[in-house]
Amino acid sequence: MTNRQKWSVPFLVKWESNRLNSFALSNTDIMEALKNSSSAMAVANNTLDETIALITAGNEIVQDASKVGNGLRTGFCAYVQKCA
């Protein structure tokens, strides 16, 4: 396990948010989208970094983190066909 894998999720979310501060996305938005999509992202073997990147990209278009999270969950569940 690397040092990065030992970091807590809130720390990583804050770190990613600070790194991506040129986007109109808050920590709260990221957490909301993660809450809606994290189980599907785990089934699809996406890392936390990849998931936050997808959320950031989707939010630039939709401007609603909750809808982005739901869309990722729906899309990846259909893709892997393993989500309940």
N, C-alpha and C positions, 0 to 999 in steps of 0.2 A: 504494500500500500504506500503510495507516495504521500508527501506532505499535503499536496493539493487535495487528495481524496479524504484526508483527515479534517479538512476545514468544514465548518458548519454551513448548512444551506443558507441561513440568513447572512452570514459573512460573504459567501460567494455571490449572493444576489446583490448585496450592497457593492461589492467589488466590481461586478459586471456593470451595474448601473452607473457607477462612477466612471468606469472605462468608456462607457457608451453615452456619456453625458451630452453628446451632440444630438441625441434623439429625444423626442417628447414623450418620455416614458419614465414613470416614477418607480420606486421600490414597491409601492403598493400595487401598481399595475402589474409588475412582474410576478409578485406573489399571487395575485388574483388569477392570472393566466396559468401559473404553475399549479395552483389548486385545482383548476379545471382540466389540466392536460397531463399531469405528471404520471399517472398510472399508465396511460396509453403510450407515453414516451418511454417509460421503463420497459414495457412489453416490446416496443420497437427497437430496444437497445440504443436509445439516444442518450448521450451524456447530458449533464446539467448545462454545460456550456452550449451545446448544440441546441438544446431546448430553449434557452434564453435567447439565442441568436434567432431562432425561428419566431419566437414571440415578438422580438424587436422588429424584425422585418415585416411580420404580419400587422403589427400595430401601426407601422408607418402608413399602411394603406387603409386599414379599417378604423383606426383611432378609437378602439374599444377593446381593452385587454381581455375582458370577460368573454367577448365574442371570439377573439383570437384563440383563447384557450379552448373554448368549446369546438371551434373549427379544427384545431389540431387534434383534439381527442377524436372527433368524428372521422376526420381524414385518415389518421393513423390506425384507428380501429378497423376501418374498411380495408386499409392496405394490408394489415397483418392478419385480419379476420380472427383475432383471439380475444377481443374485448367483449365483456358481457354487456 
